[in-house]
Every structure is written in structure tokens, then in C-alpha cells.
Amino acid sequence: MRDQYHQQLDEVLTELERMTGIVSTAVRRSTSALLTADLGTAEEVIAADSQLDLAGEVVEEKIFDLMALQAPVAVELRMLVAALRMVADLERMGDLAAHVAKITRMRYPAAAIPVELHGLIEDMGRVAQRMVDQAGEVIKTRDVSVAQRIESTDDEMDTLRSSQFRQMMDAAWPYGVEVAVDLALLGRYYERIADHAVSMAQRIIFLVTGEMPASQ
Amino acid sequence: MRDQYHQQLDEVLTELERMTGIVSTAVRRSTSALLTADLGTAEEVIAADSQLDLAGEVVEEKIFDLMALQAPVAVELRMLVAALRMVADLERMGDLAAHVAKITRMRYPAAAIPVELHGLIEDMGRVAQRMVDQAGEVIKTRDVSVAQRIESTDDEMDTLRSSQFRQMMDAAWPYGVEVAVDLALLGRYYERIADHAVSMAQRIIFLVTGEMPASQ
């Protein structure tokens, strides 16, 4: 009975790792579509989000089965709730990548972001994707030190957001209001993806060790 | 045993209703502070958010106790997970109200929002607060029809967001980039508060009826 429980829990973790890979792809492709005004790719990212939600529902069902069938003890219930919250994190990260793609669609055939600002968006997309990949790596390796690394990568995101605000608030900002509004929202979406990656890392530590990290 | 379970579940619902009241106050006060550039009130809203998080942790513990001690059957476990998700919704709504207050703090002693745009922010704050209040009412009355009303109130929020974007994208927008960036983020915060109110309403329907509404 206990062996079966742990085997099913491993299956859940494998599914979560797979979802993390899907989110990583969505972040990469939505950023690429944004910078190349590629409507087709943007539409694909938006459509793929429903697939991610479906995958999430399947994992949730597995977790509910584990909760109901295997009579888990108290700490195991908390671990299963942590797994449910990771599903919610991943679904939300997928929504946010789709939001990035929707800005591409809204501005098409124009490009939302002027070439001079591509570096900033590339950096934000790259940092967000790295954090998602690190979360996947923690699930795969159960290595708590990688989870801690996610938090220092998150500091890079904060630095990028500050730099973004400084540019937009400069009196000499040459790109007008529309670009500033798009950039503010895009920055928010990438920041939220990063926040969810940090939350995931903390939940995985709990799932693996049964103890919450001190920072939460 | 069953009576005790239902009594403790009622206590959880009462706590959730109380948290909803705290969030409603935070939304009202953060909007008021924004429109009057009232740093003191903004700081109070930011400080009160930690209190809300503490209240949330206490409710979570009660829910985990119910999960572990009362050996709930499958549908009850799902209801308890729905209650946990409502705690997370409420904590997040509190964060978002604090984000509104932080914009007040960032721009102080200047006002973030020009007088001509006060009506729009008032409307967004009022609709968001009404949705939070309606969520509290559903918890209190277990009246499914009120839950459905939240979704039509959410349509008002969508209309306000569209009107906001139209104004900002107008070539004659006179308030510059800084106001546009603040307004875009504020609109996003109010919209997310509204989204969480809709999610809460759906979860309460499930908690009360044991069935998910068709829209989810």
C-alpha cells in the first residue's frame, strides 16, 4: 500500500516536470513571437495554454485520488496540497505566457516592442524561462540547492524591472504611451512568472523534505 | 463525529467571511488613499496585509486539521481543498490592494492619478469592492444566485478596462507616460482582484452544493 502511494506520488512529480517543460516552451515561444511580430506562433502559444490546463486537470485528479484512496497521514496530505498548488502555479504561468502572446496579437501586424528595447524583453524572457527550467530541474533532481538558486535568479528579474521603470520614467522616453503601457504589462507578466517559479521551488522543497523553507 | 466536522467547517466559512471583510476594507482604503495621495492610509493598508496573511495561515491550519482528523470522504476532501484555495484567493487579493497602496507611496507627495481620471479609478475600485462584498455575501448566505451575480459584475470591470485602454491609446492622451504606466498597472490589479472574486464564487458554489458550476 505504501509502495503504491510512493509510486503514484512519483508519477505526479513526473507529470509536474512535464508541465514545467510545456511552460518553459510557452515562455520562450511567446517572447520570440513578441520580438518578431509572429502572429502564427503567438496563436499557437495561446492555443497550447488550453492543453496545459487539461494536463493540469489530469494531474489534479491523480492527486485527489491519492488523497482519497491511500489514507495519507497528516504530513502527506500537506505534501499533496503542495502538489495541487504547483499545478495551479503552472497553469497560471501558462496563462501569463499566453498574455504575452496576446499583446503580440493585439498589435499585429505592427511590432509591439521597438528594436531598441528588444534586449530588455529578451533578458526578461530569458530569466523567466531559466527560472521555470530550474523549477523543473528541482522536481527532477529533488536537489534543494537548485531551489535556492531560483531565488537568486529572481533578483535578476527585480533588477530588470527596475531598469525598465527607469527607462520608461525618463523624460526623454521616445516611444510614446502605447509602448510604455505594453512594456509595463509585459514586465508584470514576466515578473509574475518568476514569482510562481519561486513559489514552486519552495513547495518542491516541502514536498521532498516535508519542511517549509524559512523564507516562506 | 460528523456533527463536529460540520461545525468546524462552519467555523472555517465564518473565518473566510471575516477575511473577505478585511479584503473589502483594504480595497476601499487603498483606492481612497490613491485618490487623496494619503500616505498614512496607504502605509496602513500595506501593514494590514501581513495581518491578513496571518489570519489566512490560521484558517489553513484549521482546514488541514479537518483534513487529517475527521477522515473526510472524497467529496469532502475536494471541498476542503476548495476552502484552501479560497484562502489563497483572499491572500492574493490583499496583496493586490497593497500593490495599489504602494503606487500611492511611490508617487507621494505627488498624486499618482490626475483629477480628471479619478472617476475611472473610483469606478474600478467600487466594482472590485462590490465583487469582494458579493463573495462575502455568498459565503454568509450560501445563496448560489449571488455567486452568479458576481460574474455579471465582472463584465462591468471588463468594460472599465476597455474604456481605460481606449483613453490611454488616444493620440491626444495629455498625462504623459508615467501616469499611463501607473494606470495600466492599477487597472491590472483591480482586474485581478475581480478575477479572484469570480474564482471564489465558483469555489463557494462547490463548497455548498458539492458541484462545480458549468463555467469552470
Interface residues (C-beta under 8 A of the other chain):
Chain A: F64 M67 A68 A71 V73 A74 L77 R78 V81 L84 R85 A88 F165 M168 M169 W173 G176 V177 E178 A180 V181 A184 L185 R188
Chain B: F64 M67 A68 A71 V73 A74 L77 R78 V81 L84 R85 A88 F165 M168 M169 W173 G176 V177 E178 A180 V181 A184 L185 R188
